[in-house]
């Protein structure tokens, strides 16, 4: 990475705040940044070829990226997960060399570090302490995916939306920053439903005093009521 001192400090600080790389040595971080390149992806940038992750590994510095599959039965995309700052993809391909049939799309302007997969493998061989952090990250993501699939099968759409909001709300601000700016179509894709159903549920939550919205920003006004809605259905 051929960058100036100010940019170097910027990327170093961001990486130090990422649990995957926070414990590595200064020299190891320098080596990682040397093989990385910064990329800026506008909103709606797509990676439609799943094999792309065989060759390139991405670290998200800012922004939001959705991973999705296409639901042929209902003729619509189904979002499997959201990736935000400090997330990476695809860690499963990094570990086992297999491609997952997942497409990616940015939901807002996004900055990433791009690293050739073969160079990252070489770097990891020289810095094997990072394996522990990678394993924890992978385990956490697998657990989230299992919970997501279970909820998709067992819960109605109202409860799925409530759980989505509860899992992503900032307890301090009561804002749901991760979901800010998303359309009802995009929210619907996150829980396997339509924008019409999302609109109905959000309106109902407003009337119940659970949340309020303004310009695609969601604020939880009564966290206890939101939690109660989930608890009554578990």
Secondary structure per residue as TSV (DSSP state, phi and psi in degrees):
chain	resnum	aa	ss	phi	psi
A	1	X	-	360.0	113.6
A	2	X	-	-95.9	93.7
A	3	X	-	-135.3	164.8
A	4	X	-	-79.1	174.1
A	5	X	H	-61.8	-42.0
A	6	X	H	-62.8	-44.9
A	7	X	H	-66.2	-37.5
A	8	X	H	-59.9	-45.4
A	9	X	H	-62.4	-39.1
A	10	X	H	-60.9	-50.0
A	11	X	H	-69.1	-36.6
A	12	X	H	-61.9	-44.7
A	13	X	H	-63.9	-42.4
A	14	X	H	-61.4	-42.5
A	15	X	H	-70.3	-33.6
A	16	X	H	-66.6	-24.1
A	17	X	T	-88.4	0.8
A	18	X	S	-97.0	121.9
A	19	X	T	-58.7	-24.9
A	20	X	T	-67.4	-28.8
A	21	X	T	-125.5	5.7
A	22	X	T	-68.5	-23.7
A	23	X	T	-100.9	-2.0
A	24	X	S	-77.0	160.3
A	25	X	-	-70.9	163.5
A	26	X	H	-60.5	-42.4
A	27	X	H	-64.9	-40.4
A	28	X	H	-64.3	-39.8
A	29	X	H	-65.9	-40.1
A	30	X	H	-58.0	-44.0
A	31	X	H	-64.6	-37.9
A	32	X	H	-66.0	-43.4
A	33	X	H	-66.7	-27.9
A	34	X	H	-64.7	-32.4
A	35	X	T	-97.0	2.1
A	36	X	E	-102.0	156.5
A	37	X	E	-134.8	141.1
A	38	X	E	-82.5	139.6
A	39	X	E	-132.7	142.9
A	40	X	E	-113.8	120.2
A	41	X	E	-110.2	119.3
A	42	X	-	-65.5	163.7
A	43	X	T	-55.2	140.8
A	44	X	T	74.4	15.9
A	45	X	-	-68.1	132.6
A	46	X	E	-120.4	143.2
A	47	X	E	-116.7	99.6
A	48	X	-	-94.4	-15.0
A	49	X	-	-96.6	107.8
A	50	X	G	-58.4	-27.6
A	51	X	G	-70.7	-10.7
A	52	X	G	-57.7	-34.5
A	53	X	G	-74.5	-6.9
A	54	X	G	-68.7	-25.4
A	55	X	T	-112.8	-17.8
A	56	X	E	-139.1	138.7
A	57	X	E	-115.4	139.4
A	58	X	E	-122.5	139.4
A	59	X	E	-116.7	122.3
A	60	X	E	-83.8	122.2
A	61	X	E	-93.4	-34.5
A	62	X	E	-161.0	158.0
A	63	X	S	103.0	-167.7
A	64	X	-	-140.6	135.8
A	65	X	E	-130.8	131.8
A	66	X	E	-101.9	142.7
A	67	X	E	-105.9	129.0
A	68	X	E	-145.6	162.1
A	69	X	E	-123.4	165.7
A	70	X	E	-101.7	125.2
A	71	X	E	-86.7	98.0
A	72	X	T	-64.1	-33.4
A	73	X	T	-62.1	-42.6
A	74	X	T	-104.2	2.5
A	75	X	T	56.0	49.2
A	76	X	E	-156.7	157.0
A	77	X	E	-72.8	147.5
A	78	X	E	-121.4	113.3
A	79	X	E	-76.5	125.8
A	80	X	E	-89.5	-33.4
A	81	X	E	-164.1	160.3
A	82	X	E	-111.3	135.5
A	83	X	E	-112.7	134.2
A	84	X	-	-131.4	-165.3
A	85	X	T	-50.0	132.9
A	86	X	T	81.3	-4.6
A	87	X	-	-80.0	163.5
A	88	X	E	-136.7	159.8
A	89	X	E	-156.7	141.2
A	90	X	-	-111.7	117.2
A	91	X	H	-69.0	-29.3
A	92	X	H	-67.2	-40.4
A	93	X	H	-65.9	-38.2
A	94	X	H	-59.3	-42.5
A	95	X	H	-79.8	-45.6
A	96	X	H	-113.0	-1.8
A	97	X	-	72.5	12.0
A	98	X	-	-103.2	148.7
A	99	X	-	-94.0	132.9
A	100	X	-	-97.4	142.6
A	101	X	-	-80.2	69.6
A	102	X	-	-128.8	136.7
A	103	X	E	-101.6	159.1
A	104	X	E	-128.7	146.2
A	105	X	E	-149.3	136.6
A	106	X	E	-78.6	137.2
A	107	X	S	-97.4	-7.5
A	108	X	S	-159.2	175.0
A	109	X	-	-57.5	132.9
A	110	X	E	-135.7	140.1
A	111	X	E	-114.2	133.3
A	112	X	E	-133.6	159.6
A	113	X	E	-100.4	129.9
A	114	X	E	-107.9	129.7
A	115	X	E	-131.1	126.6
A	116	X	E	-56.9	132.9
A	117	X	H	-60.0	-39.9
A	118	X	H	-67.1	-34.4
A	119	X	H	-70.6	-36.2
A	120	X	H	-65.9	-39.8
A	121	X	H	-60.3	-42.3
A	122	X	H	-63.3	-41.6
A	123	X	H	-64.9	-41.5
A	124	X	H	-64.5	-37.4
A	125	X	H	-59.6	-31.0
A	126	X	H	-89.8	-11.6
A	127	X	-	-137.0	65.6
A	128	X	T	-72.6	-8.7
A	129	X	T	-63.1	-21.9
A	130	X	H	-72.9	-15.4
A	131	X	H	-58.0	-40.6
A	132	X	H	-61.2	-44.6
A	133	X	H	-66.6	-39.2
A	134	X	H	-64.4	-39.7
A	135	X	H	-64.9	-43.3
A	136	X	H	-63.0	-43.9
A	137	X	H	-60.1	-45.6
A	138	X	H	-63.7	-43.4
A	139	X	H	-62.2	-43.2
A	140	X	H	-61.7	-43.0
A	141	X	H	-67.0	-37.8
A	142	X	H	-65.3	-40.3
A	143	X	H	-64.8	-42.3
A	144	X	H	-61.4	-40.3
A	145	X	H	-66.2	-41.1
A	146	X	H	-61.8	-44.1
A	147	X	H	-64.0	-39.9
A	148	X	H	-61.7	-47.3
A	149	X	H	-64.8	-41.4
A	150	X	H	-61.2	-45.4
A	151	X	H	-66.0	-35.9
A	152	X	H	-63.1	-34.4
A	153	X	H	-83.1	-41.0
A	154	X	H	-93.3	-25.9
A	155	X	S	-107.4	151.3
A	156	X	-	-77.8	169.1
A	157	X	H	-66.0	-31.4
A	158	X	H	-62.8	-43.9
A	159	X	H	-71.2	-35.9
A	160	X	H	-61.6	-41.5
A	161	X	H	-65.6	-43.4
A	162	X	H	-59.4	-42.8
A	163	X	H	-67.2	-39.9
A	164	X	H	-59.2	-46.2
A	165	X	H	-65.4	-43.9
A	166	X	H	-64.8	-40.1
A	167	X	H	-68.9	-20.9
A	168	X	H	-115.9	0.9
A	169	X	-	-71.6	141.9
A	170	X	-	-83.6	113.5
A	171	X	T	-60.1	-27.9
A	172	X	T	-77.4	-49.3
A	173	X	T	-92.8	-16.2
A	174	X	-	65.4	9.6
A	175	X	B	-87.6	151.6
A	176	X	-	-107.1	73.8
A	177	X	G	-61.2	-37.1
A	178	X	G	-60.5	-31.0
A	179	X	G	-98.0	0.7
A	180	X	T	-63.7	138.9
A	181	X	T	84.7	-6.0
A	182	X	-	-79.5	140.8
A	183	X	-	-76.3	168.0
A	184	X	H	-63.7	-32.2
A	185	X	H	-60.6	-44.9
A	186	X	H	-69.6	-39.3
A	187	X	H	-64.5	-40.9
A	188	X	H	-61.3	-40.0
A	189	X	H	-63.7	-25.8
A	190	X	H	-73.1	-23.6
A	191	X	H	-124.9	14.1
A	192	X	T	71.1	42.3
A	193	X	-	-143.3	-172.6
A	194	X	-	-100.6	165.4
A	195	X	H	-64.8	-31.2
A	196	X	H	-62.3	-45.2
A	197	X	H	-66.8	-38.2
A	198	X	H	-60.3	-45.9
A	199	X	H	-58.6	-42.2
A	200	X	H	-64.8	-44.8
A	201	X	H	-66.9	-41.9
A	202	X	H	-63.4	-41.2
A	203	X	H	-62.5	-41.8
A	204	X	H	-64.0	-41.5
A	205	X	H	-63.8	-36.3
A	206	X	H	-62.1	-47.2
A	207	X	H	-65.2	-28.0
A	208	X	T	-83.2	-5.0
A	209	X	T	80.4	19.9
A	210	X	S	-83.5	-37.5
A	211	X	E	-150.5	169.2
A	212	X	E	-139.8	156.4
A	213	X	E	-130.8	151.5
A	214	X	E	-156.9	120.6
A	215	X	T	51.3	49.7
A	216	X	T	63.9	18.5
A	217	X	E	-103.7	134.6
A	218	X	E	-112.7	128.4
A	219	X	E	-120.6	128.4
A	220	X	E	-84.0	115.2
A	221	X	S	-90.6	-20.2
A	222	X	-	-142.9	93.1
A	223	X	H	-67.0	-34.0
A	224	X	H	-64.2	-40.8
A	225	X	H	-65.4	-39.0
A	226	X	H	-63.8	-44.7
A	227	X	H	-64.3	-38.9
A	228	X	H	-62.7	-38.9
A	229	X	H	-60.5	-37.9
A	230	X	H	-73.6	-44.7
A	231	X	H	-63.1	-34.2
A	232	X	T	-68.7	-13.2
A	233	X	T	-118.9	20.0
A	234	X	-	-112.6	360.0
